[in-house]
Amino acid sequence: MIKPKYDHKKIAVITGASEGIGAALVEELLYNNYEVIAISRNLKKLTKLKSNFSFYNNDLKIFSADVTNLSQLLSVSRKIQSPDLLILNAGIYEPVLIEKFGVETFERQIKINYLGVINSFDAFKKKMLLSRSGTILIMSSIAGWIGLPKASAYAPTKSALRSFAQCIRYDLAKFNIKVKLCSPGFVNTQAVKVNDFKMPGLIEPNIAAKLIFKNLNNNKFEITFPWFFSTLMKFLTYLPDNLS
């Protein structure tokens, strides 16, 4: 791989950056001349990520912080400049089996998938408001469009993120800050390894990262892929409930 050369570097902050789509976005953004601030609670994985991309010298900075801990995120925010791109990506997936239903599963996913995004947004928004610029990408899911089996804890958090993104885009428009929502289908990450069913349209994280980067600067609010699966799922949302 040949590292491209540009004169200006933009700053990207990514939560949930140590694996999956987050790690793939780290690589994609480094390749496209971003200075990347990678955040994850797993310092060991972050350190490995840093060593894998040593070619980029000081363009990658890693910080261990838990998105459920606002004070840790604020500490990171104080150490960096205002991001040009804030990717709120941290999340977990745990299927719910009705025979083993437990409130704890819901609490964990709400704390990380939804409130973790709110914490991360809160930690970095002040500098972006002062600079009156930037893009915020919120990672949701096609599961946030329509109810799916075993997703009764996961899907509502992604629906909540969709609504949150729709609301704040109006509030942030006057500050020249763009809000985008990303709703992928199945991506081959550690999270989906627990699925015991065929996952149509499954794609690799590096492909997902390229599709996200490709669509960062267009005027569409939502980025979704793969095309066939996302189109099919969107069609189902328009059908009467008993048909879908």
C-alpha positions as CSV (number, residue, x, y, z in Angstrom):
1,M,0.0,0.0,0.0
2,I,1.3,3.5,-0.9
3,K,0.5,6.2,1.5
4,P,-1.1,9.2,-0.3
5,K,0.3,12.6,0.2
6,Y,-1.8,15.7,0.8
7,D,-1.1,19.1,2.3
8,H,-3.9,19.3,4.9
9,K,-5.0,16.7,7.5
10,K,-8.4,16.6,8.9
11,I,-9.1,15.1,12.4
12,A,-11.4,12.2,12.8
13,V,-12.6,10.8,16.2
14,I,-13.9,7.2,16.2
15,T,-15.4,5.4,19.2
16,G,-15.5,1.6,19.2
17,A,-12.3,1.8,17.1
18,S,-10.5,-1.3,18.2
19,E,-12.3,-3.9,16.0
20,G,-14.9,-4.4,13.4
21,I,-16.2,-1.5,11.4
22,G,-14.4,0.9,13.7
23,A,-11.0,-0.5,13.1
24,A,-11.7,-0.7,9.3
25,L,-12.7,3.0,9.4
26,V,-9.4,3.8,11.2
27,E,-7.5,2.3,8.3
28,E,-9.7,3.9,5.6
29,L,-9.3,7.4,7.1
30,L,-5.6,7.1,7.7
31,Y,-5.2,6.1,4.1
32,N,-7.2,9.2,3.1
33,N,-4.9,11.5,5.1
34,Y,-6.9,11.9,8.3
35,E,-5.3,12.2,11.7
36,V,-7.3,9.6,13.6
37,I,-8.2,9.6,17.3
38,A,-9.2,6.0,18.0
39,I,-11.2,5.4,21.2
40,S,-12.1,2.1,22.8
41,R,-12.3,0.6,26.3
42,N,-10.0,-2.2,25.2
43,L,-6.4,-0.8,25.5
44,K,-4.8,-4.1,24.4
45,K,-6.7,-4.1,21.1
46,L,-6.0,-0.4,20.6
47,T,-2.3,-1.0,21.1
48,K,-2.3,-3.8,18.6
49,L,-4.2,-1.5,16.2
50,K,-1.5,1.2,16.6
51,S,1.3,-1.3,15.9
52,N,-0.5,-2.5,12.8
53,F,-0.6,1.0,11.4
54,S,2.9,2.1,12.5
55,F,3.4,3.1,8.8
56,Y,1.3,6.2,9.5
57,N,3.7,7.4,12.2
58,N,1.9,10.0,14.4
59,D,-1.4,10.1,12.4
60,L,-3.0,7.6,14.7
61,K,-3.5,8.4,18.4
62,I,-5.2,5.9,20.7
63,F,-7.2,6.6,23.9
64,S,-8.7,4.0,26.3
65,A,-12.1,5.3,27.4
66,D,-15.5,3.7,28.1
67,V,-18.4,5.3,26.3
68,T,-20.5,4.7,29.4
69,N,-18.2,7.0,31.3
70,L,-18.6,10.6,30.3
71,S,-15.7,11.9,32.4
72,Q,-13.3,9.6,30.6
73,L,-14.6,10.9,27.2
74,L,-14.3,14.5,28.3
75,S,-10.7,13.8,29.3
76,V,-10.0,12.7,25.8
77,S,-11.8,15.7,24.3
78,R,-9.6,18.1,26.3
79,K,-6.5,16.6,24.8
80,I,-7.4,17.0,21.1
81,Q,-8.5,19.7,18.6
82,S,-12.0,20.0,17.4
83,P,-12.7,17.0,15.1
84,D,-13.7,17.5,11.5
85,L,-15.4,14.1,11.6
86,L,-16.9,12.5,14.7
87,I,-17.9,8.8,14.2
88,L,-20.1,7.5,17.0
89,N,-19.6,3.8,16.4
90,A,-19.3,2.0,19.7
91,G,-21.9,-0.7,20.3
92,I,-22.7,-4.3,21.2
93,Y,-25.1,-6.9,20.1
94,E,-26.7,-9.6,22.3
95,P,-29.6,-11.7,20.9
96,V,-32.6,-12.1,23.2
97,L,-33.9,-15.6,23.6
98,I,-37.4,-15.5,25.1
99,E,-36.7,-18.6,27.1
100,K,-33.8,-16.8,28.8
101,F,-35.2,-13.3,28.9
102,G,-33.4,-11.0,31.3
103,V,-33.6,-7.2,31.9
104,E,-29.8,-7.0,32.2
105,T,-29.4,-7.7,28.5
106,F,-31.5,-4.6,27.7
107,E,-29.7,-2.5,30.3
108,R,-26.3,-3.3,28.8
109,Q,-27.3,-2.5,25.3
110,I,-29.1,0.7,26.2
111,K,-26.1,1.9,28.3
112,I,-23.6,1.3,25.4
113,N,-25.5,1.5,22.2
114,Y,-27.7,4.5,23.0
115,L,-26.4,6.3,26.1
116,G,-22.8,5.6,25.0
117,V,-23.5,7.6,21.8
118,I,-25.1,10.4,23.8
119,N,-22.1,10.6,26.1
120,S,-19.7,10.6,23.2
121,F,-21.7,13.3,21.4
122,D,-21.8,15.4,24.6
123,A,-18.0,15.1,25.1
124,F,-17.0,16.4,21.7
125,K,-19.8,18.6,20.7
126,K,-18.6,21.8,22.5
127,K,-15.5,22.1,20.4
128,M,-17.4,21.5,17.2
129,L,-20.0,24.1,18.1
130,L,-17.2,26.6,18.7
131,S,-15.5,25.8,15.4
132,R,-18.9,25.8,13.6
133,S,-17.9,23.0,11.4
134,G,-17.6,19.2,11.0
135,T,-19.6,16.1,10.3
136,I,-21.1,13.7,12.9
137,L,-21.8,10.1,11.8
138,I,-24.0,8.0,14.0
139,M,-23.8,4.2,13.5
140,S,-27.3,2.7,13.6
141,S,-28.5,-0.4,11.8
142,I,-31.1,-1.7,9.4
143,A,-32.4,-3.5,12.6
144,G,-33.6,0.0,13.6
145,W,-36.1,0.1,10.8
146,I,-38.3,-2.9,11.6
147,G,-38.7,-5.5,14.3
148,L,-36.6,-8.6,13.9
149,P,-36.4,-11.9,15.7
150,K,-34.1,-12.1,18.7
151,A,-33.4,-8.3,18.4
152,S,-35.8,-7.0,21.0
153,A,-32.9,-5.5,23.0
154,Y,-30.6,-4.4,20.2
155,A,-33.1,-3.0,17.6
156,P,-34.8,-0.5,19.9
157,T,-31.4,1.1,20.7
158,K,-30.8,1.5,16.9
159,S,-34.3,3.0,16.4
160,A,-33.5,5.5,19.2
161,L,-30.3,6.5,17.5
162,R,-32.1,7.1,14.2
163,S,-34.6,9.4,16.0
164,F,-31.8,11.1,17.8
165,A,-29.9,11.8,14.6
166,Q,-33.0,13.1,12.9
167,C,-33.6,15.5,15.7
168,I,-30.1,16.9,16.2
169,R,-29.5,17.5,12.5
170,Y,-31.9,20.4,12.8
171,D,-30.3,21.8,16.0
172,L,-26.8,21.6,14.5
173,A,-27.6,23.0,11.1
174,K,-27.2,26.6,12.2
175,F,-23.7,25.7,13.4
176,N,-22.8,24.3,9.9
177,I,-22.4,20.8,11.4
178,K,-23.7,18.0,9.2
179,V,-25.3,14.9,10.8
180,K,-25.4,11.6,9.0
181,L,-26.8,8.2,10.0
182,C,-25.3,4.9,8.9
183,S,-27.6,1.9,8.8
184,P,-25.6,-1.2,7.6
185,G,-27.0,-4.6,7.1
186,F,-25.0,-7.6,8.2
187,V,-21.2,-6.9,8.5
188,N,-18.8,-9.8,9.3
189,T,-17.7,-8.6,12.8
190,Q,-17.3,-10.4,16.1
191,A,-20.8,-9.2,17.1
192,V,-22.6,-11.4,14.4
193,K,-20.6,-14.6,15.2
194,V,-23.4,-15.5,17.7
195,N,-26.0,-15.6,14.9
196,D,-27.1,-19.1,14.1
197,F,-28.9,-18.2,10.9
198,K,-28.0,-17.3,7.3
199,M,-27.1,-13.6,7.0
200,P,-28.1,-12.3,3.6
201,G,-25.8,-9.7,2.0
202,L,-23.0,-10.3,4.6
203,I,-20.0,-8.0,3.8
204,E,-16.6,-7.5,5.3
205,P,-15.7,-4.5,7.5
206,N,-13.2,-3.1,5.0
207,I,-15.9,-2.9,2.3
208,A,-18.3,-1.3,4.8
209,A,-15.7,1.3,5.7
210,K,-15.1,2.2,2.0
211,L,-18.8,2.6,1.4
212,I,-19.1,4.8,4.4
213,F,-16.2,7.0,3.4
214,K,-17.4,7.2,-0.2
215,N,-20.8,8.6,1.1
216,L,-19.5,11.0,3.8
217,N,-19.7,14.1,1.7
218,N,-22.9,13.6,-0.3
219,N,-26.2,15.3,0.7
220,K,-28.0,12.1,1.7
221,F,-28.8,11.9,5.4
222,E,-28.6,8.1,5.6
223,I,-25.9,5.7,4.4
224,T,-27.1,2.1,4.0
225,F,-25.8,-1.0,2.5
226,P,-25.6,-3.6,0.9
227,W,-28.0,-2.3,-1.7
228,F,-30.2,-5.3,-2.4
229,F,-30.7,-6.2,1.3
230,S,-31.3,-2.7,2.4
231,T,-33.7,-2.1,-0.4
232,L,-35.6,-5.2,0.5
233,M,-35.8,-4.3,4.2
234,K,-36.9,-0.8,3.4
235,F,-39.7,-2.2,1.2
236,L,-40.9,-4.4,4.1
237,T,-41.3,-1.3,6.2
238,Y,-43.9,0.1,3.7
239,L,-46.0,-3.1,3.7
240,P,-48.9,-3.7,6.0
241,D,-47.7,-5.3,9.2
242,N,-49.2,-8.8,8.6
243,L,-47.5,-8.9,5.1
244,S,-44.1,-7.8,6.2
